[in-house]
Amino acid sequence: MSDPNRKKNDLFAALFSGDSAKYSAYGFLAGVICLFLLFMKYRDVIKASAEHAVNNFGYPALFLLCWAADVIIQPIPADVIVFGTAFGGASLVKTALVAGLSSGMGGMTGFYLGRLFGPWRFRKIFGSKILRKGRDLFRDHGALAIFVAGVSPIPYSAVCWIGGIYNMSLTKVVIASWISRTLRYLVVAYIGYMV
């Protein structure tokens, strides 16, 4: 009988090593270029839709959507919402502050989900290896791990969950989340505003 975690790890190793990693990188780059070209082609339509959303739903919707995106581990980051809000004409600073506050609340919610579900549920979804790496990361770096996940492509939601699993200080989670995510969203909102 084969171990499903081993098959999953073998798949990741095959995808992200050697020629497969090179082709994955090329595929990602091609996808980004295609998205950029589509965005430029339909820029006016997207702009009108973003302005409509900002005018009709505003900051409460931004808060709710960013919170939901940072609580649930999913592939669409809150950056898309922040970009669209700034692109739609909302205030750059208000957008970053609302999204940063919302993201800090999302990190806190993820922290409590990690405490509620514990390591067994996380291990079942993501495997033991990621959980062990998370334990080592929090033992060695603490709040810096949350900060780095907040400003980088590292899955922020998962890091907050792991912080809850390993009983990191909630105050550190919230402060590191709020600072890192506000800085990140300030940059994203600026890009959306400038486009």
Secondary structure, 3 states (H helix, E strand, C coil): CCCHHHHHHHHHHHHCCHHHHHHHHHHHHHHHHHHHHHHHHCHHHHHHHHHHHHHHHHHHHHHHHHHHHHHCCCCCCCHHHHHHHHHCCCCHHHHHHHHHHHHHHHHHHHHHHHHHHHHHHHHHHHCHHHHHHHHHHHHHHCHHHHHHHHHCCCCHHHHHHHHHHCCCCHHHHHHHHHHHHHHHHHHHHHHHHHC
